[in-house]
Amino acid sequence: MSKPPFNRIACASLAILMMAGAAQAQGIEFGPGGLRIDPGPERYAPRPRFDGISEREAVRIARRQGVEEVERVRETPRGWRISGLDRNGDEIRVIISRDGDVVDVR
C-alpha cells in the first residue's frame, strides 16, 4: 500500500476547514493585534425596532391629550414620554405605551 502524498492531505484538510468556516459565516482577520475571529455581518446588524407606535404617532396622541407645545420626546423601554406645555402654559407630561394607550397624564 502506498501512502498518499502530504500535499493531498494538507489540501483536503484546508478545504474542510474553509467549508466549516463558511458554514458558520465567520471570518479570520489578521491585524496589528494578532489573529481575530470576525463573527460575521449578522452580529453587527442593528436591532430591529419594536413593532409599536412611532415617535410621530406618540406626539399626535400627546397632542390629543392637551400638549400644545412639545418640548421633549423620549423613548423608554415601555413606550414614549412626551413633555411640553398645555394651552395655559403649564407643564404637562404624557406617558404612552408601545401599543399607543395613554398610561398617564400629569
C-alpha positions in Angstrom: 0.0 0.0 0.0 1.3 3.4 -0.9 1.0 6.4 1.3 -0.9 9.4 0.0 1.3 12.4 -0.6 1.4 15.1 2.1 0.2 17.8 -0.3 -3.1 16.0 -0.9 -3.8 15.5 2.8 -2.9 19.2 3.5 -5.2 20.4 0.7 -8.1 18.2 1.8 -7.7 19.4 5.4 -7.6 23.0 4.4 -10.7 22.6 2.2 -12.6 21.1 5.1 -11.6 23.9 7.4 -12.6 26.5 4.9 -16.0 24.9 4.3 -16.7 24.8 8.1 -15.7 28.4 8.5 -18.0 29.5 5.6 -20.9 27.5 7.0 -20.6 29.4 10.3 -20.4 32.7 8.5 -17.3 33.7 10.3 -14.0 35.0 9.1 -10.5 35.2 10.4 -8.8 38.6 10.4 -5.1 39.3 10.8 -4.2 42.7 12.2 -1.9 44.6 14.5 -3.5 42.9 17.5 -2.9 39.5 16.1 -5.4 36.8 14.9 -9.1 37.7 15.5 -12.3 35.8 14.6 -14.8 38.0 12.8 -18.3 37.0 14.0 -19.9 37.8 10.6 -22.3 40.5 9.4 -25.3 39.3 11.4 -23.6 40.2 14.6 -23.2 43.8 13.6 -26.7 44.2 12.3 -28.8 46.9 14.1 -31.5 45.6 16.4 -35.0 45.9 14.8 -37.2 48.5 16.4 -40.2 47.3 18.3 -43.5 46.9 16.5 -45.2 49.6 18.5 -46.1 53.1 17.6 -43.6 55.6 16.1 -42.4 58.8 17.7 -44.7 60.8 15.3 -47.7 58.8 16.4 -46.8 59.2 20.1 -46.7 63.0 19.6 -50.1 63.0 17.9 -51.6 61.1 20.8 -50.0 63.5 23.3 -51.4 66.5 21.4 -54.9 64.9 21.7 -54.3 64.8 25.5 -53.6 68.5 25.7 -50.0 69.0 24.8 -49.8 72.3 22.8 -46.0 72.8 22.6 -43.8 69.7 22.6 -40.5 70.3 24.4 -39.1 66.8 24.8 -39.9 63.3 23.4 -38.2 60.4 25.0 -38.4 56.7 24.1 -38.5 54.4 27.2 -38.4 50.6 27.4 -42.2 50.7 27.9 -43.1 53.3 25.4 -42.9 57.1 25.0 -42.7 60.0 27.4 -43.7 63.4 25.9 -43.1 66.6 27.9 -44.3 70.0 27.0 -46.8 72.8 27.7 -50.6 72.8 27.7 -52.7 75.7 26.3 -52.4 77.6 29.7 -48.6 77.4 29.6 -48.4 74.8 32.4 -46.1 71.8 32.1 -47.6 68.6 31.0 -46.2 65.1 30.6 -47.9 62.3 28.8 -46.8 58.7 29.0 -47.9 56.4 26.2 -47.4 52.6 26.0 -45.9 50.9 23.0 -49.3 50.0 21.8 -50.5 53.6 21.8 -52.5 53.5 25.0 -52.3 56.6 27.3 -50.8 55.4 30.6 -50.6 58.7 32.5 -51.1 62.4 32.0 -49.6 64.8 34.6 
